Amino acid sequence: MPIVTVQITREGSTPDRNAVTANEKAAIIKGVSEVLLDVLNKPLESTYVVIEEIDLDNWGWGGLPTVQYRQQRAAGKS
């Protein structure tokens, strides 16, 4: 029984949204489950997909919190 954890940022897929929709989550679950079926022959009903949404202020890269890193890149100071 595979258990797959997908971590996504708590941001929308467009600038005017700040969350992933239920439909987008359903598509992620379906897609991940189908990959395991196609690659490992794991039945859909035995695959569990857990989606963890990470708040924007709880992750970063480049040694900075995400918002600061994005601001720095936008200003051309990468």
mmCIF file as gemmi writes it, N, C-alpha and C atoms, coordinates in Angstrom:
data_model
loop_
_atom_site.group_PDB
_atom_site.id
_atom_site.type_symbol
_atom_site.label_atom_id
_atom_site.label_alt_id
_atom_site.label_comp_id
_atom_site.label_asym_id
_atom_site.label_entity_id
_atom_site.label_seq_id
_atom_site.pdbx_PDB_ins_code
_atom_site.Cartn_x
_atom_site.Cartn_y
_atom_site.Cartn_z
_atom_site.occupancy
_atom_site.B_iso_or_equiv
_atom_site.pdbx_formal_charge
_atom_site.auth_seq_id
_atom_site.auth_asym_id
_atom_site.pdbx_PDB_model_num
ATOM 1 N N . MET Axp A 1 ? 0.851 -1.171 0 1 0 ? 1 A 1
ATOM 2 C CA . MET Axp A 1 ? 0 0 0 1 0 ? 1 A 1
ATOM 3 C C . MET Axp A 1 ? 0.896 1.233 0 1 0 ? 1 A 1
ATOM 4 N N . PRO Axp A 2 ? 0.986 1.934 -1.119 1 0 ? 2 A 1
ATOM 5 C CA . PRO Axp A 2 ? 1.778 3.152 -1.146 1 0 ? 2 A 1
ATOM 6 C C . PRO Axp A 2 ? 1.057 4.313 -0.465 1 0 ? 2 A 1
ATOM 7 N N . ILE Axp A 3 ? 1.855 5.105 0.237 1 0 ? 3 A 1
ATOM 8 C CA . ILE Axp A 3 ? 1.375 6.361 0.801 1 0 ? 3 A 1
ATOM 9 C C . ILE Axp A 3 ? 2.295 7.442 0.251 1 0 ? 3 A 1
ATOM 10 N N . VAL Axp A 4 ? 1.724 8.392 -0.458 1 0 ? 4 A 1
ATOM 11 C CA . VAL Axp A 4 ? 2.492 9.459 -1.076 1 0 ? 4 A 1
ATOM 12 C C . VAL Axp A 4 ? 2.099 10.771 -0.42 1 0 ? 4 A 1
ATOM 13 N N . THR Axp A 5 ? 3.095 11.531 0.011 1 0 ? 5 A 1
ATOM 14 C CA . THR Axp A 5 ? 2.835 12.853 0.571 1 0 ? 5 A 1
ATOM 15 C C . THR Axp A 5 ? 3.276 13.892 -0.441 1 0 ? 5 A 1
ATOM 16 N N . VAL Axp A 6 ? 2.364 14.785 -0.779 1 0 ? 6 A 1
ATOM 17 C CA . VAL Axp A 6 ? 2.65 15.871 -1.707 1 0 ? 6 A 1
ATOM 18 C C . VAL Axp A 6 ? 2.596 17.165 -0.914 1 0 ? 6 A 1
ATOM 19 N N . GLN Axp A 7 ? 3.707 17.881 -0.903 1 0 ? 7 A 1
ATOM 20 C CA . GLN Axp A 7 ? 3.727 19.162 -0.22 1 0 ? 7 A 1
ATOM 21 C C . GLN Axp A 7 ? 3.588 20.258 -1.264 1 0 ? 7 A 1
ATOM 22 N N . ILE Axp A 8 ? 2.624 21.137 -1.018 1 0 ? 8 A 1
ATOM 23 C CA . ILE Axp A 8 ? 2.406 22.276 -1.905 1 0 ? 8 A 1
ATOM 24 C C . ILE Axp A 8 ? 2.339 23.534 -1.055 1 0 ? 8 A 1
ATOM 25 N N . THR Axp A 9 ? 2.698 24.638 -1.663 1 0 ? 9 A 1
ATOM 26 C CA . THR Axp A 9 ? 2.594 25.889 -0.939 1 0 ? 9 A 1
ATOM 27 C C . THR Axp A 9 ? 1.145 26.34 -0.904 1 0 ? 9 A 1
ATOM 28 N N . ARG Axp A 10 ? 0.792 27.002 0.155 1 0 ? 10 A 1
ATOM 29 C CA . ARG Axp A 10 ? -0.573 27.493 0.303 1 0 ? 10 A 1
ATOM 30 C C . ARG Axp A 10 ? -0.701 28.789 -0.484 1 0 ? 10 A 1
ATOM 31 N N . GLU Axp A 11 ? -0.67 28.624 -1.811 1 0 ? 11 A 1
ATOM 32 C CA . GLU Axp A 11 ? -0.817 29.729 -2.744 1 0 ? 11 A 1
ATOM 33 C C . GLU Axp A 11 ? -1.754 29.25 -3.833 1 0 ? 11 A 1
ATOM 34 N N . GLY Axp A 12 ? -2.41 30.146 -4.454 1 0 ? 12 A 1
ATOM 35 C CA . GLY Axp A 12 ? -3.258 29.773 -5.568 1 0 ? 12 A 1
ATOM 36 C C . GLY Axp A 12 ? -2.453 29.61 -6.844 1 0 ? 12 A 1
ATOM 37 N N . SER Axp A 13 ? -3.086 29.093 -7.854 1 0 ? 13 A 1
ATOM 38 C CA . SER Axp A 13 ? -2.397 28.901 -9.127 1 0 ? 13 A 1
ATOM 39 C C . SER Axp A 13 ? -2.426 30.158 -9.993 1 0 ? 13 A 1
ATOM 40 N N . THR Axp A 14 ? -3.113 31.192 -9.509 1 0 ? 14 A 1
ATOM 41 C CA . THR Axp A 14 ? -3.111 32.489 -10.187 1 0 ? 14 A 1
ATOM 42 C C . THR Axp A 14 ? -2.902 33.574 -9.13 1 0 ? 14 A 1
ATOM 43 N N . PRO Axp A 15 ? -2.415 34.742 -9.538 1 0 ? 15 A 1
ATOM 44 C CA . PRO Axp A 15 ? -2.096 35.787 -8.55 1 0 ? 15 A 1
ATOM 45 C C . PRO Axp A 15 ? -3.275 36.256 -7.699 1 0 ? 15 A 1
ATOM 46 N N . ASP Axp A 16 ? -4.483 36.078 -8.174 1 0 ? 16 A 1
ATOM 47 C CA . ASP Axp A 16 ? -5.638 36.573 -7.424 1 0 ? 16 A 1
ATOM 48 C C . ASP Axp A 16 ? -6.165 35.567 -6.398 1 0 ? 16 A 1
ATOM 49 N N . ARG Axp A 17 ? -5.499 34.421 -6.26 1 0 ? 17 A 1
ATOM 50 C CA . ARG Axp A 17 ? -5.96 33.395 -5.314 1 0 ? 17 A 1
ATOM 51 C C . ARG Axp A 17 ? -4.867 33.093 -4.306 1 0 ? 17 A 1
ATOM 52 N N . ASN Axp A 18 ? -5.281 32.689 -3.103 1 0 ? 18 A 1
ATOM 53 C CA . ASN Axp A 18 ? -4.293 32.359 -2.082 1 0 ? 18 A 1
ATOM 54 C C . ASN Axp A 18 ? -4.467 30.948 -1.539 1 0 ? 18 A 1
ATOM 55 N N . ALA Axp A 19 ? -5.091 30.079 -2.322 1 0 ? 19 A 1
ATOM 56 C CA . ALA Axp A 19 ? -5.279 28.699 -1.894 1 0 ? 19 A 1
ATOM 57 C C . ALA Axp A 19 ? -5.424 27.799 -3.114 1 0 ? 19 A 1
ATOM 58 N N . VAL Axp A 20 ? -5.126 26.544 -2.907 1 0 ? 20 A 1
ATOM 59 C CA . VAL Axp A 20 ? -5.336 25.529 -3.931 1 0 ? 20 A 1
ATOM 60 C C . VAL Axp A 20 ? -6.785 25.085 -3.814 1 0 ? 20 A 1
ATOM 61 N N . THR Axp A 21 ? -7.46 24.938 -4.933 1 0 ? 21 A 1
ATOM 62 C CA . THR Axp A 21 ? -8.879 24.57 -4.897 1 0 ? 21 A 1
ATOM 63 C C . THR Axp A 21 ? -9.06 23.08 -4.653 1 0 ? 21 A 1
ATOM 64 N N . ALA Axp A 22 ? -10.264 22.721 -4.255 1 0 ? 22 A 1
ATOM 65 C CA . ALA Axp A 22 ? -10.601 21.308 -4.067 1 0 ? 22 A 1
ATOM 66 C C . ALA Axp A 22 ? -10.447 20.544 -5.378 1 0 ? 22 A 1
ATOM 67 N N . ASN Axp A 23 ? -10.81 21.172 -6.493 1 0 ? 23 A 1
ATOM 68 C CA . ASN Axp A 23 ? -10.659 20.511 -7.792 1 0 ? 23 A 1
ATOM 69 C C . ASN Axp A 23 ? -9.193 20.274 -8.137 1 0 ? 23 A 1
ATOM 70 N N . GLU Axp A 24 ? -8.339 21.232 -7.832 1 0 ? 24 A 1
ATOM 71 C CA . GLU Axp A 24 ? -6.906 21.062 -8.076 1 0 ? 24 A 1
ATOM 72 C C . GLU Axp A 24 ? -6.343 19.945 -7.206 1 0 ? 24 A 1
ATOM 73 N N . LYS Axp A 25 ? -6.764 19.887 -5.955 1 0 ? 25 A 1
ATOM 74 C CA . LYS Axp A 25 ? -6.313 18.808 -5.07 1 0 ? 25 A 1
ATOM 75 C C . LYS Axp A 25 ? -6.787 17.454 -5.582 1 0 ? 25 A 1
ATOM 76 N N . ALA Axp A 26 ? -8.02 17.392 -6.043 1 0 ? 26 A 1
ATOM 77 C CA . ALA Axp A 26 ? -8.543 16.135 -6.587 1 0 ? 26 A 1
ATOM 78 C C . ALA Axp A 26 ? -7.73 15.701 -7.8 1 0 ? 26 A 1
ATOM 79 N N . ALA Axp A 27 ? -7.333 16.654 -8.639 1 0 ? 27 A 1
ATOM 80 C CA . ALA Axp A 27 ? -6.527 16.333 -9.817 1 0 ? 27 A 1
ATOM 81 C C . ALA Axp A 27 ? -5.142 15.827 -9.411 1 0 ? 27 A 1
ATOM 82 N N . ILE Axp A 28 ? -4.558 16.413 -8.37 1 0 ? 28 A 1
ATOM 83 C CA . ILE Axp A 28 ? -3.265 15.946 -7.872 1 0 ? 28 A 1
ATOM 84 C C . ILE Axp A 28 ? -3.394 14.51 -7.375 1 0 ? 28 A 1
ATOM 85 N N . ILE Axp A 29 ? -4.408 14.24 -6.578 1 0 ? 29 A 1
ATOM 86 C CA . ILE Axp A 29 ? -4.627 12.896 -6.042 1 0 ? 29 A 1
ATOM 87 C C . ILE Axp A 29 ? -4.807 11.892 -7.172 1 0 ? 29 A 1
ATOM 88 N N . LYS Axp A 30 ? -5.62 12.238 -8.14 1 0 ? 30 A 1
ATOM 89 C CA . LYS Axp A 30 ? -5.856 11.347 -9.275 1 0 ? 30 A 1
ATOM 90 C C . LYS Axp A 30 ? -4.568 11.103 -10.056 1 0 ? 30 A 1
ATOM 91 N N . GLY Axp A 31 ? -3.854 12.173 -10.36 1 0 ? 31 A 1
ATOM 92 C CA . GLY Axp A 31 ? -2.64 12.048 -11.154 1 0 ? 31 A 1
ATOM 93 C C . GLY Axp A 31 ? -1.567 11.219 -10.47 1 0 ? 31 A 1
ATOM 94 N N . VAL Axp A 32 ? -1.338 11.469 -9.184 1 0 ? 32 A 1
ATOM 95 C CA . VAL Axp A 32 ? -0.33 10.714 -8.44 1 0 ? 32 A 1
ATOM 96 C C . VAL Axp A 32 ? -0.725 9.24 -8.361 1 0 ? 32 A 1
ATOM 97 N N . SER Axp A 33 ? -1.984 8.986 -8.104 1 0 ? 33 A 1
ATOM 98 C CA . SER Axp A 33 ? -2.465 7.605 -8.027 1 0 ? 33 A 1
ATOM 99 C C . SER Axp A 33 ? -2.296 6.888 -9.358 1 0 ? 33 A 1
ATOM 100 N N . GLU Axp A 34 ? -2.578 7.578 -10.454 1 0 ? 34 A 1
ATOM 101 C CA . GLU Axp A 34 ? -2.448 6.962 -11.774 1 0 ? 34 A 1
ATOM 102 C C . GLU Axp A 34 ? -0.988 6.687 -12.133 1 0 ? 34 A 1
ATOM 103 N N . VAL Axp A 35 ? -0.074 7.548 -11.68 1 0 ? 35 A 1
ATOM 104 C CA . VAL Axp A 35 ? 1.358 7.286 -11.913 1 0 ? 35 A 1
ATOM 105 C C . VAL Axp A 35 ? 1.773 5.989 -11.218 1 0 ? 35 A 1
ATOM 106 N N . LEU Axp A 36 ? 1.325 5.807 -9.988 1 0 ? 36 A 1
ATOM 107 C CA . LEU Axp A 36 ? 1.682 4.584 -9.267 1 0 ? 36 A 1
ATOM 108 C C . LEU Axp A 36 ? 1.039 3.354 -9.897 1 0 ? 36 A 1
ATOM 109 N N . LEU Axp A 37 ? -0.138 3.517 -10.447 1 0 ? 37 A 1
ATOM 110 C CA . LEU Axp A 37 ? -0.777 2.421 -11.175 1 0 ? 37 A 1
ATOM 111 C C . LEU Axp A 37 ? 0.021 2.088 -12.434 1 0 ? 37 A 1
ATOM 112 N N . ASP Axp A 38 ? 0.376 3.1 -13.203 1 0 ? 38 A 1
ATOM 113 C CA . ASP Axp A 38 ? 1.082 2.892 -14.469 1 0 ? 38 A 1
ATOM 114 C C . ASP Axp A 38 ? 2.507 2.374 -14.273 1 0 ? 38 A 1
ATOM 115 N N . VAL Axp A 39 ? 3.213 2.908 -13.279 1 0 ? 39 A 1
ATOM 116 C CA . VAL Axp A 39 ? 4.623 2.566 -13.108 1 0 ? 39 A 1
ATOM 117 C C . VAL Axp A 39 ? 4.826 1.321 -12.248 1 0 ? 39 A 1
ATOM 118 N N . LEU Axp A 40 ? 4.095 1.233 -11.147 1 0 ? 40 A 1
ATOM 119 C CA . LEU Axp A 40 ? 4.299 0.138 -10.192 1 0 ? 40 A 1
ATOM 120 C C . LEU Axp A 40 ? 3.163 -0.868 -10.149 1 0 ? 40 A 1
ATOM 121 N N . ASN Axp A 41 ? 2.145 -0.657 -10.989 1 0 ? 41 A 1
ATOM 122 C CA . ASN Axp A 41 ? 0.975 -1.549 -11.023 1 0 ? 41 A 1
ATOM 123 C C . ASN Axp A 41 ? 0.259 -1.618 -9.668 1 0 ? 41 A 1
ATOM 124 N N . LYS Axp A 42 ? 0.249 -0.486 -8.949 1 0 ? 42 A 1
ATOM 125 C CA . LYS Axp A 42 ? -0.449 -0.416 -7.662 1 0 ? 42 A 1
ATOM 126 C C . LYS Axp A 42 ? -1.895 0.004 -7.915 1 0 ? 42 A 1
ATOM 127 N N . PRO Axp A 43 ? -2.854 -0.789 -7.443 1 0 ? 43 A 1
ATOM 128 C CA . PRO Axp A 43 ? -4.264 -0.453 -7.665 1 0 ? 43 A 1
ATOM 129 C C . PRO Axp A 43 ? -4.619 0.907 -7.054 1 0 ? 43 A 1
ATOM 130 N N . LEU Axp A 44 ? -5.501 1.615 -7.732 1 0 ? 44 A 1
ATOM 131 C CA . LEU Axp A 44 ? -5.921 2.925 -7.236 1 0 ? 44 A 1
ATOM 132 C C . LEU Axp A 44 ? -6.458 2.853 -5.808 1 0 ? 44 A 1
ATOM 133 N N . GLU Axp A 45 ? -7.207 1.795 -5.51 1 0 ? 45 A 1
ATOM 134 C CA . GLU Axp A 45 ? -7.832 1.706 -4.188 1 0 ? 45 A 1
ATOM 135 C C . GLU Axp A 45 ? -6.835 1.367 -3.076 1 0 ? 45 A 1
ATOM 136 N N . SER Axp A 46 ? -5.586 1.06 -3.429 1 0 ? 46 A 1
ATOM 137 C CA . SER Axp A 46 ? -4.601 0.795 -2.376 1 0 ? 46 A 1
ATOM 138 C C . SER Axp A 46 ? -3.595 1.927 -2.223 1 0 ? 46 A 1
ATOM 139 N N . THR Axp A 47 ? -3.774 2.99 -2.974 1 0 ? 47 A 1
ATOM 140 C CA . THR Axp A 47 ? -2.845 4.122 -2.927 1 0 ? 47 A 1
ATOM 141 C C . THR Axp A 47 ? -3.46 5.276 -2.143 1 0 ? 47 A 1
ATOM 142 N N . TYR Axp A 48 ? -2.71 5.751 -1.174 1 0 ? 48 A 1
ATOM 143 C CA . TYR Axp A 48 ? -3.139 6.898 -0.372 1 0 ? 48 A 1
ATOM 144 C C . TYR Axp A 48 ? -2.286 8.103 -0.75 1 0 ? 48 A 1
ATOM 145 N N . VAL Axp A 49 ? -2.932 9.225 -0.949 1 0 ? 49 A 1
ATOM 146 C CA . VAL Axp A 49 ? -2.226 10.463 -1.264 1 0 ? 49 A 1
ATOM 147 C C . VAL Axp A 49 ? -2.588 11.485 -0.192 1 0 ? 49 A 1
ATOM 148 N N . VAL Axp A 50 ? -1.565 12.036 0.442 1 0 ? 50 A 1
ATOM 149 C CA . VAL Axp A 50 ? -1.753 13.037 1.478 1 0 ? 50 A 1
ATOM 150 C C . VAL Axp A 50 ? -1.217 14.356 0.938 1 0 ? 50 A 1
ATOM 151 N N . ILE Axp A 51 ? -2.03 15.38 0.982 1 0 ? 51 A 1
ATOM 152 C CA . ILE Axp A 51 ? -1.597 16.7 0.531 1 0 ? 51 A 1
ATOM 153 C C . ILE Axp A 51 ? -1.373 17.572 1.759 1 0 ? 51 A 1
ATOM 154 N N . GLU Axp A 52 ? -0.16 18.085 1.868 1 0 ? 52 A 1
ATOM 155 C CA . GLU Axp A 52 ? 0.173 19.01 2.949 1 0 ? 52 A 1
ATOM 156 C C . GLU Axp A 52 ? 0.356 20.39 2.34 1 0 ? 52 A 1
ATOM 157 N N . GLU Axp A 53 ? -0.408 21.343 2.836 1 0 ? 53 A 1
ATOM 158 C CA . GLU Axp A 53 ? -0.257 22.716 2.373 1 0 ? 53 A 1
ATOM 159 C C . GLU Axp A 53 ? 0.662 23.465 3.342 1 0 ? 53 A 1
ATOM 160 N N . ILE Axp A 54 ? 1.696 24.067 2.776 1 0 ? 54 A 1
ATOM 161 C CA . ILE Axp A 54 ? 2.685 24.767 3.577 1 0 ? 54 A 1
ATOM 162 C C . ILE Axp A 54 ? 2.435 26.27 3.451 1 0 ? 54 A 1
ATOM 163 N N . ASP Axp A 55 ? 2.262 26.933 4.586 1 0 ? 55 A 1
ATOM 164 C CA . ASP Axp A 55 ? 2.08 28.383 4.568 1 0 ? 55 A 1
ATOM 165 C C . ASP Axp A 55 ? 3.307 29.054 3.968 1 0 ? 55 A 1
ATOM 166 N N . LEU Axp A 56 ? 3.092 30.129 3.269 1 0 ? 56 A 1
ATOM 167 C CA . LEU Axp A 56 ? 4.16 30.84 2.577 1 0 ? 56 A 1
ATOM 168 C C . LEU Axp A 56 ? 5.297 31.234 3.509 1 0 ? 56 A 1
ATOM 169 N N . ASP Axp A 57 ? 4.973 31.6 4.749 1 0 ? 57 A 1
ATOM 170 C CA . ASP Axp A 57 ? 6.027 32.026 5.668 1 0 ? 57 A 1
ATOM 171 C C . ASP Axp A 57 ? 6.751 30.854 6.327 1 0 ? 57 A 1
ATOM 172 N N . ASN Axp A 58 ? 6.41 29.631 5.951 1 0 ? 58 A 1
ATOM 173 C CA . ASN Axp A 58 ? 7.047 28.45 6.533 1 0 ? 58 A 1
ATOM 174 C C . ASN Axp A 58 ? 8.006 27.746 5.583 1 0 ? 58 A 1
ATOM 175 N N . TRP Axp A 59 ? 8.424 28.429 4.543 1 0 ? 59 A 1
ATOM 176 C CA . TRP Axp A 59 ? 9.424 27.839 3.653 1 0 ? 59 A 1
ATOM 177 C C . TRP Axp A 59 ? 10.216 28.937 2.984 1 0 ? 59 A 1
ATOM 178 N N . GLY Axp A 60 ? 11.348 28.559 2.45 1 0 ? 60 A 1
ATOM 179 C CA . GLY Axp A 60 ? 12.188 29.524 1.779 1 0 ? 60 A 1
ATOM 180 C C . GLY Axp A 60 ? 13.271 28.831 0.982 1 0 ? 60 A 1
ATOM 181 N N . TRP Axp A 61 ? 14.034 29.624 0.261 1 0 ? 61 A 1
ATOM 182 C CA . TRP Axp A 61 ? 15.193 29.095 -0.445 1 0 ? 61 A 1
ATOM 183 C C . TRP Axp A 61 ? 16.166 30.229 -0.681 1 0 ? 61 A 1
ATOM 184 N N . GLY Axp A 62 ? 17.382 29.858 -1.061 1 0 ? 62 A 1
ATOM 185 C CA . GLY Axp A 62 ? 18.389 30.881 -1.248 1 0 ? 62 A 1
ATOM 186 C C . GLY Axp A 62 ? 18.789 31.562 0.046 1 0 ? 62 A 1
ATOM 187 N N . GLY Axp A 63 ? 18.539 30.91 1.17 1 0 ? 63 A 1
ATOM 188 C CA . GLY Axp A 63 ? 18.89 31.482 2.464 1 0 ? 63 A 1
ATOM 189 C C . GLY Axp A 63 ? 17.924 32.527 2.975 1 0 ? 63 A 1
ATOM 190 N N . LEU Axp A 64 ? 16.778 32.66 2.294 1 0 ? 64 A 1
ATOM 191 C CA . LEU Axp A 64 ? 15.807 33.687 2.684 1 0 ? 64 A 1
ATOM 192 C C . LEU Axp A 64 ? 14.409 33.111 2.774 1 0 ? 64 A 1
ATOM 193 N N . PRO Axp A 65 ? 13.538 33.735 3.571 1 0 ? 65 A 1
ATOM 194 C CA . PRO Axp A 65 ? 12.126 33.387 3.49 1 0 ? 65 A 1
ATOM 195 C C . PRO Axp A 65 ? 11.632 33.635 2.06 1 0 ? 65 A 1
ATOM 196 N N . THR Axp A 66 ? 10.678 32.872 1.624 1 0 ? 66 A 1
ATOM 197 C CA . THR Axp A 66 ? 10.219 32.915 0.235 1 0 ? 66 A 1
ATOM 198 C C . THR Axp A 66 ? 9.836 34.314 -0.24 1 0 ? 66 A 1
ATOM 199 N N . VAL Axp A 67 ? 9.08 35.032 0.558 1 0 ? 67 A 1
ATOM 200 C CA . VAL Axp A 67 ? 8.642 36.363 0.129 1 0 ? 67 A 1
ATOM 201 C C . VAL Axp A 67 ? 9.848 37.269 -0.124 1 0 ? 67 A 1
ATOM 202 N N . GLN Axp A 68 ? 10.815 37.244 0.779 1 0 ? 68 A 1
ATOM 203 C CA . GLN Axp A 68 ? 12.02 38.063 0.592 1 0 ? 68 A 1
ATOM 204 C C . GLN Axp A 68 ? 12.809 37.623 -0.631 1 0 ? 68 A 1
ATOM 205 N N . TYR Axp A 69 ? 12.923 36.315 -0.836 1 0 ? 69 A 1
ATOM 206 C CA . TYR Axp A 69 ? 13.657 35.807 -1.994 1 0 ? 69 A 1
ATOM 207 C C . TYR Axp A 69 ? 12.999 36.261 -3.289 1 0 ? 69 A 1
ATOM 208 N N . ARG Axp A 70 ? 11.68 36.161 -3.343 1 0 ? 70 A 1
ATOM 209 C CA . ARG Axp A 70 ? 10.96 36.588 -4.546 1 0 ? 70 A 1
ATOM 210 C C . ARG Axp A 70 ? 11.115 38.089 -4.779 1 0 ? 70 A 1
ATOM 211 N N . GLN Axp A 71 ? 11.066 38.867 -3.705 1 0 ? 71 A 1
ATOM 212 C CA . GLN Axp A 71 ? 11.249 40.318 -3.843 1 0 ? 71 A 1
ATOM 213 C C . GLN Axp A 71 ? 12.647 40.622 -4.372 1 0 ? 71 A 1
ATOM 214 N N . GLN Axp A 72 ? 13.628 39.929 -3.873 1 0 ? 72 A 1
ATOM 215 C CA . GLN Axp A 72 ? 14.997 40.129 -4.3 1 0 ? 72 A 1
ATOM 216 C C . GLN Axp A 72 ? 15.158 39.777 -5.781 1 0 ? 72 A 1
ATOM 217 N N . ARG Axp A 73 ? 14.579 38.663 -6.196 1 0 ? 73 A 1
ATOM 218 C CA . ARG Axp A 73 ? 14.652 38.272 -7.611 1 0 ? 73 A 1
ATOM 219 C C . ARG Axp A 73 ? 13.924 39.259 -8.501 1 0 ? 73 A 1
ATOM 220 N N . ALA Axp A 74 ? 12.769 39.741 -8.033 1 0 ? 74 A 1
ATOM 221 C CA . ALA Axp A 74 ? 11.996 40.695 -8.829 1 0 ? 74 A 1
ATOM 222 C C . ALA Axp A 74 ? 12.762 42.003 -9.014 1 0 ? 74 A 1
ATOM 223 N N . ALA Axp A 75 ? 13.557 42.335 -8.023 1 0 ? 75 A 1
ATOM 224 C CA . ALA Axp A 75 ? 14.36 43.552 -8.105 1 0 ? 75 A 1
ATOM 225 C C . ALA Axp A 75 ? 15.644 43.338 -8.906 1 0 ? 75 A 1
ATOM 226 N N . GLY Axp A 76 ? 15.863 42.088 -9.348 1 0 ? 76 A 1
ATOM 227 C CA . GLY Axp A 76 ? 17.037 41.793 -10.167 1 0 ? 76 A 1
ATOM 228 C C . GLY Axp A 76 ? 18.323 41.606 -9.392 1 0 ? 76 A 1
ATOM 229 N N . LYS Axp A 77 ? 18.194 41.238 -8.109 1 0 ? 77 A 1
ATOM 230 C CA . LYS Axp A 77 ? 19.375 41.082 -7.253 1 0 ? 77 A 1
ATOM 231 C C . LYS Axp A 77 ? 19.637 39.616 -6.933 1 0 ? 77 A 1
ATOM 232 N N . SER Axp A 78 ? 19.376 38.717 -7.855 1 0 ? 78 A 1
ATOM 233 C CA . SER Axp A 78 ? 19.546 37.286 -7.554 1 0 ? 78 A 1
ATOM 234 C C . SER Axp A 78 ? 20.976 37 -7.242 1 0 ? 78 A 1
